[in-house]
Amino acid sequence: MEPTKELKADVANNSTPTRFCFRLRVEDVPGPRLGRSITLANDFLGRNFDRSFSWDGDYLYTPVNIDGEGKAWILLDVAKNVERKPEARDVKLKTFRVKRLGGSLEYEEVNYASIRTYTSLFPWGGRQPQNVKDQRTTSGVERGI
C-alpha cells in the first residue's frame, strides 16, 4: 500500500478520523503474544506514515484471541481525539489482509462488503471514561445513589 499525500497528511496531523481494519491470523504477527496489536500498529504506521502508534492520538481494538491462534480483526483508529466524535458512517475506512512473508508483514488492501456494519459495533476511539465524581464511596467501593 502506498498512501496518498492527502492520507499521509491526515494521519500526520491527526485531522481526519481514519480506521484501519486488519484481517489476519494473529500468530503471523511476530513478537510477544500480548504485544501483537501494538507490533502490528507500529509496523504499519512506521512503514506507511513514518511514525509509531501514539497512546494519546490513536486507539486499538485488540481481539480476545490475540495471545492464541486463528483469524481475527484488529482495528486501528487514527485521530481519535477529533472534535465532534464522528458517526460510524463518516469514518474513513481502509481495509487490509495481512500475511507474514518471511520475517515481515505484508499488507494487501482489500474490500469487504460488510466491513462498515462490523466496525460500527466499535465506538470511534474507544469508550469514553465515565465520570464517577458524583458517586459516593463506602470503604473504597463506589456505589450509586
HELIX and SHEET records of a PDB file:
HELIX    1   1 LYS A    5  ASN A   13  1                                   9    
HELIX    2   2 VAL A   26  ASP A   28  5                                   3    
HELIX    3   3 ARG A   33  GLY A   35  5                                   3    
HELIX    4   4 ARG A   36  PHE A   49  1                                  14    
HELIX    5   5 ALA A   88  ASP A   90  5                                   3    
HELIX    6   6 ILE A  115  THR A  119  1                                   5    
SHEET    1   A 5 ASP A  58  TYR A  61  0                                        
SHEET    2   A 5 LYS A  71  VAL A  78 -1                                        
SHEET    3   A 5 THR A  18  ARG A  25 -1                                        
SHEET    4   A 5 LYS A  92  LEU A 101  1                                        
SHEET    5   A 5 SER A 104  GLU A 109 -1                                        
SHEET    1   B 2 ARG A 136  THR A 138  0                                        
SHEET    2   B 2 VAL A 141  ARG A 143 -1                                        
END                                                                             
